[in-house]
Amino acid sequence: MVYQRRSSAALQALVEIWSEDLAELNDEALIQACALARKKCKFWPTPAELLEFHEQATPTYNITFIPLPESPKDVEVMAQRNAGRARDILRALKTGERPDWIGALDRQRGRVQ
């Protein structure tokens, strides 16, 4: 109803083409793609456009992998270092004195003050 009227034969041909081209989409994905097409397309959309709308509606996830430490000893060393840094930060908040290791991190990152 939103787009031009087509003959029954033309609609049947479109259904066959679309069924083949959009076979990878499940019902929900196709409904979402068609809903986007109604909002965005001024003319009858092609299967390629519906696939693009499907990609736009599908969330993508970027996964970041953090390497695990080599050994439990490394974990203990990191935990001790982090606990010490936490104490340094609390002391800095109370006294206003900046811990030395923060300056070292700044120099490593090129942010010398």
N, C-alpha and C positions, 0 to 999 in steps of 0.2 A: 504494500500500500504506500510505502514511503517513496518508492522509486517508480519508474515507468512501468506500465503494464506490458506483459509479454504474453504471447500465445501459449497455449498448453504445450505445444511441441517444443517451443523455445525453452520453456521452464523445465521440461523433462530433460532436454539436452544439458541445460545448466546443472540440474541436479546430478546427472551422471558425471559430468566433469568435476563438479565440486566434491562429490563423494570420493572420487579418486584422488584429487589434489589435497583434500583435507582429512584424509583417512587417519592421519597421525593424531588428530585432536579428538579428545573425548567430548561427550555432550556438554559438560560444564565449560570446558575451554572454548568450544565453538560458540556457545551462547554468549560468553564474555566478549569474544572477538567480534561477534555480530553487533553486540550492544555498543562497542566502541566505534564500529564502522558506521552505525546509524548516526552517531554524534559527530563523526569527523568527515565522512565522505559526502560529497555533493552528488556523486553519481554512483551507480551500482558498483560495489567493490568487486575486485578480482580475488581469486583464491590467494594470490600472493599478498594482497593487502590484508586479508584476514589473518594470514600467517604472521605478518608483521604486527598486527594488533595483538595477536596472541603473545608474541614475544614481549611486547610492551607491558602486557598485563601480568606476565609471569615474573615473580621476584627472582633476582639473582643474589647469590650469596658468595661473598668473598671470604675464603677461609685462610686464616693465618696460622701457620705452624710454628710453634715455639720449640726449638730443640730442647730435649731433656738434658739435664746435667749428666756427666759421664758416670758418676758414682754417688753412693750415699754420703761419702766423705765430702764431695763437692757441695751437696745439698746442705750439709751441716755448716760448712764454711760460709756459704751464701746466707744461711739463716743467721749466723752470728754477726756477719757484716751488716745485714739489714737491721738486726736488733740494735747494733751500735749506732747505725745511722738514725734510727728512730729516736734513740736517746739524745743524739746530737741535735736533731730537729726540735725536740721538746725543749732542750736547754736553750737553743737559739730563739725560740718563741718567748721564753721567759726573760732572757738576758739581752736579746738583740744582736748577739755575737754570731757571725756567720761561720759555719763549720768549714775547715780547710778543704775537705773532700769536695764540697760544692764548687769551689774555685777550680779544682782539678778537672771536674766534669765539664765545666764551662770551657776550659782551655782545650779539652779533647774535642768538644763540639764546635770550636771556633768562635765561642762567645766570650771573649776575654773582657773583663770589666776593669 
